[in-house]
Amino acid sequence: MVEWREDVKTLLRGAGGKGATSTFIMTDSQIKEEGFLEDVNNILNTGEVPNIFPPDEKVDVCEMVRPAAKSENRCPEGTPEQLFSFFVERCIKKLHIVLCFSPIGNSLRDRIRNFPSLVNCTTIDWFSEWPKDALESVAKRFLNEIELEKPVRASCVKMV
């Protein structure tokens, strides 16, 4: 959990502090502890993980965004609260989270029940399995352009 939190801090500093547009991709097989999802739920809902930055790191984050906030005239007084709020706004704008979860079984249903932002603060794209003949048709069309012997082509189509 400590390593996870350090990685989340790095991600938030990059998006909110440096202003780098970032995409965080997470699959359900990468969830080692449910606390990971609690942090993702908080980021989706508010743009931050409460109390993830100790006071000294929070000061560093505020100083990191001060020039950008000043250039955008967003923090007229430059108070730590204004600067951190600006940091969170940048996290919301610059950080995109992609969650790849399987709907099979009860785990997705339980996670949605426990972490409502997984549904309320996301756009859900459901992907269905393609029929075998459609997959073969696409593979044949793309492999048609490559010079191959017939048995090799058939094996490649099957593999693709």
C-alpha positions, 0 to 999 in steps of 0.5 A: 500500500505504501508503494501504491500511495507513492505511485499515486503521489507521483501521478498526481504531481505530474498531472496537477503539479507539472500540468502533464496530461496523463492517463492511468490504466488499471485492470481488475487483475492489478488490484492487490488491495481494495484500498487501491480502489478507495484511492481511485474512487476518491480521485474520480470523485474529488480529484484528490486522495484525502491526506495523501500529502503530508504537510511538508509535501503539500507545501512542495506541491503548492510551490510547484503550481505557484508559477502556473497559478500566477500566470493564469491569475487563478490564485490572487492571494497565493494562499496555500489553500488556493494553490492546493485547490488549483493543484486539484483542479489541474489534476481533474483536468489533466489526469484521465483514468481508464479502468478495465474490469471484467463484468464476469462474477460478483467482484465488479458488482461488489466494487461498484457497490462499495465505490460508487464513483466507479459508475457515477464519475465514469463513462462506461464502454461495454465490449462484447466478444466478437464472433469467430467468423468476424475475427477470421474475416478481419484477419484474412483481409489484413493478411491478404496484403502480405505474401505468405504460403497458403498453409502459413496464411491459414495458421496466421489467420487462426492465430490472429 
